[in-house]
Amino acid sequence: MAAKNDPAGLALRLVAIERLRIVLAGSNFSPIGASELADSRDRAIANRLVTTALRRHGHLNLVIENLLERGMPSKSGSFEATLRMSLAQLLYLPDLGDHSALYLAVEALRRDKRATHLAGLMNAMLRRAQKERERLLEPPQPLLFPEALRKAWQSAYGIEAVGRFAAALLAGAPLDLTLKAADPALLEVLGAEALLADTVRIQNRDKAVDALPGYAEGQWWVQDVAAALPARLIDRPPGATVLDLCAAPGGKTAQLVKAGYAVTALDNDAGRLERLRVNLARLHYAATIVEADAADYAPEQKFDAVLLDAPCSATGTFRRHPEVVWNRQQSDIAGRVKLQQKLLAQAAECLKPGGVLIYCVCSLEAAEGESQAAWALSHVPGLQAFPIAAEELGGLERAVTGEGTVRTHPGLALPSKAAGSLDGFFIARFRRI
Ligand SMILES: C[S@@+](CC[C@H](N)C(=O)[O-])C[C@H]1O[C@@H](n2cnc3c(N)ncnc32)[C@H](O)[C@@H]1O
């Protein structure tokens, strides 16, 4: 906590250091919000410091190896987060100036009992980094992703595409919204451009999401252009019953309600379901909400369609969650693959004969996507492929594969001239016989 007489800029750094510390310890990154830092300028700087340290994580590993001969001191509280953040400022955020990086790093450590004794080391390292900036900045681009992941992606998506992944990691994600209804005047006040179907894009995010026009009135919800694809592929007439099996926080549920389906939204996480409730209420949308484990959910009435947006490694979201590429281990993926298969088998059980199943994951890993679709066809009784036709993705035809599945990734060109890329998603469609 910062105190009254603390130097200017320290309070926002203490919040940023703490956010980075918990992400380094394995938590997902979520942007620092207004409840943590009320001043929007401070908040913007704090989020920039944390996200830059995360986007440059691979390069900073090398810089730290270079500067810290004996390795990271153990049990050193906020030392590592402070060091990474201050190096990120010195190397990549020159507009914030060197002085605050050096001075405030030491001040921050002085407020952490576990790290105070390392203030001298911090100061020496940052001064050396400042002197040797040119050498440290030589950009070893491959370091943006862990080597094993980069190699796997290069063989799946090609070297050129992975070069675009790197650019997308550094650029971050624009803000995509799904609109409740087409409204050119709303686009104008939002400063948004039409992207694909009912998705629009805002390039310059200088306002908090809840301060944007139309938020309070429930005229749109935040949803990446790729995340908006699966719910559009249900291919059932309005009024059909649709089960959204892993529904929270409800981006896809909202699309299903908008399409006129009778929607049941299920999730096993009470906190996330509460967010879904709040989100639907803001949009004036209604769905039946069920808190249950999708792995053994056996509804009395079967459904015309099921959307299974399965829990996954989320590597396709690295533009907004740069930590996923460093936090995910092969063993995490193996555990999720098993759960996804259980959920796929149970999802098929929830369908009427002739019913449609959409399986999707925001992962770039074939083990969670392409291989799972093949597994479902050979292991889940009664499921057959219901290929997605290129025309159904109007504008993004190139994402449809020869097997009639959809594969998006941040290296894929978007149909409009809008700058920026899209999340990695895999989508497969099945029919129950
Ligand atoms: C990828 S997120 C869903 C995002 C959501 N479909 C949307 O569009 O906003 C995966 C969800 O699966 C839920 N989940 C994970 N395991 C589950 C299980 N066994 N049963 C039900 N839900 C589960 C998580 O709580 C999480 O909300």
The ligand as an SDF file (V2000), in Angstrom:
LIG
                    3D

 27 29  0  0  0  0  0  0  0  0999 V2000
  -14.1730  -20.9000  -22.2750 C   0  0  0  0  0  0  0  0  0  0  0  0
  -15.0850  -20.5280  -20.8430 S   0  0  0  0  0  0  0  0  0  0  0  0
  -16.6760  -20.2110  -21.4790 C   0  0  0  0  0  0  0  0  0  0  0  0
  -16.8770  -18.8660  -22.1050 C   0  0  0  0  0  0  0  0  0  0  0  0
  -18.3200  -18.6190  -22.4800 C   0  0  0  0  0  0  0  0  0  0  0  0
  -18.8520  -19.6620  -23.3280 N   0  0  0  0  0  0  0  0  0  0  0  0
  -18.5280  -17.2900  -23.1870 C   0  0  0  0  0  0  0  0  0  0  0  0
  -18.6610  -17.2610  -24.4030 O   0  0  0  0  0  0  0  0  0  0  0  0
  -18.5970  -16.2590  -22.4980 O   0  0  0  0  0  0  0  0  0  0  0  0
  -15.2770  -22.1160  -20.1510 C   0  0  0  0  0  0  0  0  0  0  0  0
  -16.2830  -22.2080  -19.0140 C   0  0  0  0  0  0  0  0  0  0  0  0
  -16.4050  -23.5940  -18.6790 O   0  0  0  0  0  0  0  0  0  0  0  0
  -16.7420  -23.6780  -17.3180 C   0  0  0  0  0  0  0  0  0  0  0  0
  -16.5060  -25.0790  -16.8920 N   0  0  0  0  0  0  0  0  0  0  0  0
  -15.3170  -25.7020  -16.7200 C   0  0  0  0  0  0  0  0  0  0  0  0
  -15.5170  -26.9730  -16.3640 N   0  0  0  0  0  0  0  0  0  0  0  0
  -16.8570  -27.1620  -16.3250 C   0  0  0  0  0  0  0  0  0  0  0  0
  -17.7010  -28.2680  -16.0110 C   0  0  0  0  0  0  0  0  0  0  0  0
  -17.1890  -29.4490  -15.6630 N   0  0  0  0  0  0  0  0  0  0  0  0
  -19.0340  -28.1030  -16.0470 N   0  0  0  0  0  0  0  0  0  0  0  0
  -19.5820  -26.8990  -16.3950 C   0  0  0  0  0  0  0  0  0  0  0  0
  -18.8250  -25.8220  -16.7050 N   0  0  0  0  0  0  0  0  0  0  0  0
  -17.4920  -25.9530  -16.6610 C   0  0  0  0  0  0  0  0  0  0  0  0
  -15.8660  -22.6380  -16.6720 C   0  0  0  0  0  0  0  0  0  0  0  0
  -16.3880  -22.2330  -15.4250 O   0  0  0  0  0  0  0  0  0  0  0  0
  -15.9070  -21.5110  -17.7170 C   0  0  0  0  0  0  0  0  0  0  0  0
  -16.8920  -20.5730  -17.3910 O   0  0  0  0  0  0  0  0  0  0  0  0
  1  2  1  0
  2  3  1  0
  2 10  1  0
  3  4  1  0
  4  5  1  0
  5  6  1  0
  5  7  1  0
  7  8  2  0
  7  9  1  0
 10 11  1  0
 11 12  1  0
 11 26  1  0
 12 13  1  0
 13 14  1  0
 13 24  1  0
 14 15  1  0
 14 23  1  0
 15 16  2  0
 16 17  1  0
 17 18  1  0
 17 23  2  0
 18 19  1  0
 18 20  2  0
 20 21  1  0
 21 22  2  0
 22 23  1  0
 24 25  1  0
 24 26  1  0
 26 27  1  0
M  CHG  2   2   1   9  -1
M  END
$$$$
